[in-house]
Amino acid sequence: MKPQLISGIHHVTAMADDAQKNLDFYTGILGLRMVKKTINFDAPDVYHFYYGNETGSPGTIMTFFPFAGMAKGRHGKGQMTVTSFSVPAESLDYWLARLKKFNITHTGPQQRFDDEMFISLYDAHGLGLELVFNKTDMRPGFTYGQIPLEYSVKGFHGAVLSEDNSDRTAKLLLESMDHKLIAEKGNLKRFSASGVPGDFIDVLNTPEAARGLGGSGTIHHLAFATADDTSQLEIREKLLSKGHQVTEVLDRQYFHSIYFREPGGVLFEVATNPPGFAIDEHPSKLGEALKLPQWYESMRDKIESALVPVELKPEKFS
């Protein structure tokens, strides 16, 4: 049997407005670790924040481009509309109390696929999120974050894609991206490459919905994980052979990337698992210093002076 080229979700990248509010929400309210503070390689006057688990593992990484003053986007079809995080089943009361304490608007708990309980909420800029409570996710949480380990976020649970015609997206996932259909109810189909929490792709058929518009509070792209450069080139050739327009390989410092749009319009990325976030920082120091790629180091003073200072103090939200 040929090895899978796609192993699951690698990361999710979204758009935000105020950098400090974004940092406070994800490190403070949700208790994720900031694993990298760098810049948007295509717009070096804008931060690129990476949040994740303690080691910055693929399948836990939520990243943001916080453009100050960016107009608010609109959620709709042709977008990834919800990012789901996995939390322990026994943490429901803790999270309900925590969201209430910090005045985070939320709904639920609700049920999906009969046995899956979740809470829906929005981040500081209106990005759609879920906390999904389950007993089967064995990944460790952040052992020394301000949220007790027994309640802490383990990483992604999955992603929700809102589509005009879900069959086209399903065909891509099944035929070209190593996914299997693992659940179906009403207009919602769940696919996964691994079959475990962290890698669920829920495709929602919503032809009646308005088309989404990019902006603050919307997802920029969904990245899938592949083992290495060799498997990435192989999946690229496979996608090209199916008629997809795929970029050349791009160096994103902590992984290598290719991009293409799935039939419904969502921007997909395939990212390599190596080299990872410890390539330029010790694991114990992840996210503490502003890291620049080598080709921007000569411009460090200019870049740092253009960035609005931010303060990493998640303990303010204990």
Secondary structure, DSSP 8 states (H G I E B T S, - for coil): ----S--EEEEEEEEES-HHHHHIIIIIIS--EEEEEEEETTEEEEEEEEEESTT--TTSEEEEEE-TT--B-B--BTEEEEEEEEEEGGGHHHHHHHHHHTT--EEEEEEETTTEEEEEEE-TT--EEEEEEES-------TTSSS-GGGS--EEEEEEEEES-HHHHHHHHHHHS--EEEEEETTEEEEESSSSTT-EEEEEE-TTS-B-B-SBTSEEEEEEEESSHHHHHHHHHHHHHTT------EE-SSSEEEEEE-TTS-EEEEEES-S-GGGSS-GGGTTSSB---GGGGGGHHHHHHHS------GGGG-
